[in-house]
Amino acid sequence: MDRRSILKTAGLALAGSALLPFSTFASEMANDDLDQKDNLLLPASGKRRLGSSLEVSSIGIGVQNMSRTYQTTIPLRSEMHNIIHKAFDNGVTFFDAAEAYGSLEVERILGEGIASFRNKVVVATKFGWDIDPETGRWQGGLNSRPDHIKKAVEGMLKRLHTDRIDLLYQHRVDPQIPIEDVVGTIQDLMKEGKVLNYGLSEPGPQTVRRAHAIHPVAAIQNEYSLLWRGPEETIIPLCEELGIGFVPWSPLGVGFLTGAIDANTRYAQGDIRGGESRFSADNIKNNLALVDVIKEWSIRKQATPAQISLAWLLAKKSFIVPIPGTTQMAHMKENAGANAVKFTVAELQEFNKEADAVKIFGERLPAGILAMSGVEAAEKKK
């Protein structure tokens, strides 16, 4: 079944509730996970915090593919604007972009889309690749030199039609540049009011500690989902220790966890999923057992596989804020509806046991890209 068919199979009693705005469902979570009184996991609240003060909707939206989808088609720009508007109407106040997406073009789409409510949302974007900030031409590799960061931010502000970036990530740690120099540059931009908070994407843990010691890190963004749980080992505990928010990118496993990919799926040239060995012919047949578990629970909970997958993330920690991306209106509303899906403690234990029993085979990214994750920055010379 495709994603829409699964919606119908589940019956979706949620139709009148789960797709309501976030604010309908809850106030701030009092504790991390449990409501001891009725043995229920608290519903995902309408707002969560990244770091000490950055308040965002508990589910954001990634706009990466709004200039080009995984299938390499070019979406209709006006429809992307419409999805951005409707996401805001559905309570989404956290929008994630990067200069590398497009490149540069996704920031333009987002800036156009949020223009009428810019001051009511949180905008995140990323620097770190060696991209010409004027032309968008890739010049090869990484570049977090202080002068380049400042030029990149100036371009971002213009494309986003804004005077500040709410959350600025280093997209990948540059092993040639001390993180102290990077954070110092960001502090300069903060003094100018151009950046309000900063984060790191796919960083090495020691780099996180070094950065946080200079100026608090608001958020770390890593791939994390039922399909890839690597951050549970080091990064999520580190976030909890230091009071850093955690933002999972690809929380739906690049569509896999929704049931949109199966053993017969073939990928367009340029679709990154075609280069991920977890989706190879040999591995995907085994990995689909995880999707079977999710589908069974989607029927049991009268939700969709996407909603189950996002609700699981929300139940893990109160500082986790997933950013599912989409170029389809129905999927955006469906993802926002995950905010209403609740597990009892017993249900979550049962679900985890079933999901843990599925061993995932294959790597999450092509080798060249994977090598840029978990990297530590150069040491600062004394």
VENVENWO-V955288 format. One record per helix or strand. SS is the DSSP state (2 for helix, 1 for strand). FROM is the first residue (numbers start at 1). TO is the last residue. If there is no record, write none. Layout:
ss=SS from=FROM to=TO
ss=SS from=FROM to=TO
This chain:
ss=2 from=3 to=10
ss=2 from=13 to=16
ss=2 from=22 to=24
ss=1 from=34 to=35
ss=1 from=40 to=41
ss=1 from=47 to=50
ss=1 from=54 to=57
ss=1 from=59 to=59
ss=1 from=61 to=62
ss=2 from=64 to=66
ss=2 from=77 to=89
ss=1 from=94 to=96
ss=2 from=105 to=113
ss=2 from=115 to=120
ss=1 from=122 to=127
ss=1 from=129 to=131
ss=1 from=138 to=142
ss=2 from=146 to=159
ss=1 from=165 to=165
ss=1 from=167 to=170
ss=1 from=178 to=178
ss=2 from=179 to=191
ss=1 from=195 to=195
ss=1 from=198 to=201
ss=1 from=203 to=203
ss=2 from=205 to=214
ss=1 from=219 to=223
ss=2 from=230 to=232
ss=2 from=235 to=242
ss=1 from=245 to=249
ss=2 from=256 to=258
ss=2 from=272 to=275
ss=2 from=277 to=279
ss=2 from=281 to=300
ss=2 from=305 to=316
ss=1 from=320 to=320
ss=1 from=322 to=322
ss=1 from=325 to=325
ss=2 from=329 to=340
ss=1 from=344 to=344
ss=2 from=345 to=356
ss=2 from=367 to=370
ss=1 from=375 to=375
ss=1 from=378 to=378
